[in-house]
Amino acid sequence: MNTRTTLFVPALIAVGLLSLTGCSAVDSIVHKQSTSTFDDVEAFRDGADLDASWVPADATAITERTSTIEKAPDAVILLTSSSSLSDECTEVERSSAPSWVLDDAPDPYKAETVFVCGDWSVIPTDDGWFGWTPNSDEERGSAAG
C-alpha cells in the first residue's frame, strides 16, 4: 500500500462510522451537544443529568439538549404540559437566551418576559414549556428582588 492509501482508508472508515451512528454522534463531536428524549417526567427524572425541578409532573414528550463539554452548564428543555409552573418560578423581564434552540421551540428573542426558576429561564409554548440554563444574573436578581 502506498502512503495515500494508508491515509485514505482510516479517513474513509471514520466517515463511514460517523454516518452509521447518525446525527447524535456528529452533534456530540462537532457541535459539542447531546440531545435526549423522554416519554414522561418519570423517565426524565430517571435518565436526565439535569436539575430542573421546574418541570411539571404531567410533562410528556420531553426533549433535552446539553453540552458535551465537561461541567458546562448549558442546557435546554422542551416539553408538553398543561400545568402551570410551580410557585418557585417568578416572571421577570427577559435578558438571557438559550445556547441552542430545539425544533418546535418558540423564538426566545420574541419573548419579553420569562419565568425564572432558579438557574432556569422558561417561556410558554403552544402546548407546554421551553426552558434554558444558565439564565442571566439580571433575571435571577429581578426574581429575588
C-alpha positions as semicolon CSV with decimal commas, in nm:
position;residue;x (nm);y (nm);z (nm)
1;M;0,000;0,000;0,000
2;N;0,120;0,347;-0,074
3;T;0,107;0,646;0,164
4;R;-0,209;0,792;0,007
5;T;-0,400;0,468;0,056
6;T;-0,269;0,437;0,411
7;L;-0,411;0,781;0,496
8;F;-0,730;0,747;0,292
9;V;-0,855;0,417;0,435
10;P;-0,873;0,530;0,804
11;A;-1,041;0,854;0,698
12;L;-1,296;0,659;0,494
13;I;-1,363;0,426;0,787
14;A;-1,412;0,723;1,023
15;V;-1,661;0,886;0,784
16;G;-1,845;0,557;0,747
17;L;-1,868;0,508;1,123
18;L;-1,999;0,860;1,172
19;S;-2,265;0,807;0,907
20;L;-2,373;0,481;1,071
21;T;-2,403;0,631;1,419
22;G;-2,623;0,915;1,298
23;C;-2,664;1,276;1,389
24;S;-2,616;1,233;1,763
25;A;-2,251;1,135;1,717
26;V;-2,192;1,429;1,485
27;D;-2,367;1,667;1,728
28;S;-2,158;1,535;2,015
29;I;-1,825;1,563;1,832
30;V;-1,874;1,868;1,612
31;H;-2,133;2,078;1,794
32;K;-2,041;1,971;2,150
33;Q;-2,402;1,889;2,235
34;S;-2,613;1,586;2,313
35;T;-2,989;1,553;2,265
36;S;-3,209;1,308;2,455
37;T;-3,584;1,249;2,460
38;F;-3,806;1,115;2,737
39;D;-4,168;0,999;2,720
40;D;-4,267;1,144;3,057
41;V;-4,136;1,317;3,368
42;E;-4,058;0,987;3,543
43;A;-3,830;0,880;3,258
44;F;-3,676;1,229;3,258
45;R;-3,602;1,219;3,631
46;D;-3,451;0,870;3,596
47;G;-3,243;0,938;3,285
48;A;-3,152;1,306;3,271
49;D;-2,846;1,455;3,435
50;L;-3,017;1,790;3,481
51;D;-3,153;1,955;3,791
52;A;-3,475;2,100;3,652
53;S;-3,723;2,096;3,939
54;W;-3,949;2,334;3,744
55;V;-4,051;2,056;3,502
56;P;-4,423;1,991;3,571
57;A;-4,535;1,649;3,696
58;D;-4,757;1,597;3,388
59;A;-4,474;1,670;3,140
60;T;-4,451;1,442;2,836
61;A;-4,255;1,445;2,508
62;I;-3,953;1,593;2,687
63;T;-3,650;1,683;2,478
64;E;-3,328;1,797;2,641
65;R;-3,010;1,922;2,481
66;T;-2,697;1,951;2,693
67;S;-2,334;2,033;2,638
68;T;-2,083;1,752;2,599
69;I;-1,812;1,976;2,744
70;E;-1,736;1,866;3,099
71;K;-1,903;2,085;3,365
72;A;-2,063;2,316;3,106
73;P;-2,397;2,436;3,246
74;D;-2,568;2,499;2,910
75;A;-2,892;2,308;2,854
76;V;-3,238;2,347;2,702
77;I;-3,560;2,156;2,763
78;L;-3,876;2,148;2,552
79;L;-4,180;1,966;2,684
80;T;-4,553;1,921;2,656
81;S;-4,761;2,004;2,966
82;S;-5,096;2,153;3,054
83;S;-4,978;2,255;3,402
84;S;-4,865;2,592;3,528
85;L;-4,515;2,633;3,662
86;S;-4,460;2,599;4,036
87;D;-4,450;2,890;4,280
88;E;-4,068;2,875;4,272
89;C;-4,086;3,046;3,931
90;T;-4,117;3,424;3,905
91;E;-4,200;3,619;3,590
92;V;-3,945;3,890;3,504
93;E;-3,823;4,081;3,200
94;R;-3,615;3,858;2,972
95;S;-3,243;3,932;2,950
96;S;-3,100;3,592;2,859
97;A;-3,134;3,347;2,572
98;P;-3,052;2,979;2,528
99;S;-2,729;2,841;2,384
100;W;-2,933;2,622;2,149
101;V;-3,284;2,602;2,013
102;L;-3,487;2,290;1,951
103;D;-3,721;2,218;1,663
104;D;-4,071;2,339;1,750
105;A;-3,943;2,563;2,032
106;P;-4,061;2,924;2,031
107;D;-3,821;3,204;1,942
108;P;-3,683;3,318;2,279
109;Y;-3,589;3,657;2,135
110;K;-3,958;3,734;2,081
111;A;-4,033;3,675;2,450
112;E;-4,045;3,995;2,652
113;T;-4,066;3,809;2,982
114;V;-3,951;3,475;3,120
115;F;-4,027;3,273;3,429
116;V;-3,713;3,244;3,640
117;C;-3,698;2,906;3,810
118;G;-3,364;2,910;3,990
119;D;-3,093;2,897;3,723
120;W;-3,352;2,829;3,452
121;S;-3,546;3,073;3,235
122;V;-3,871;2,930;3,099
123;I;-4,119;3,055;2,840
124;P;-4,454;2,909;2,735
125;T;-4,503;2,718;2,412
126;D;-4,830;2,638;2,238
127;D;-4,858;2,313;2,436
128;G;-4,605;2,332;2,719
129;W;-4,278;2,497;2,816
130;F;-3,931;2,575;2,679
131;G;-3,653;2,638;2,930
132;W;-3,282;2,711;2,925
133;T;-2,994;2,741;3,164
134;P;-2,793;2,929;3,258
135;N;-3,003;3,239;3,276
136;S;-2,863;3,584;3,347
137;D;-2,764;3,737;3,681
138;E;-3,008;4,017;3,598
139;E;-3,301;3,775;3,565
140;R;-3,215;3,592;3,888
141;G;-3,171;3,927;4,067
142;S;-3,509;4,053;3,945
143;A;-3,677;3,732;4,056
144;A;-3,520;3,752;4,402
145;G;-3,598;4,120;4,449
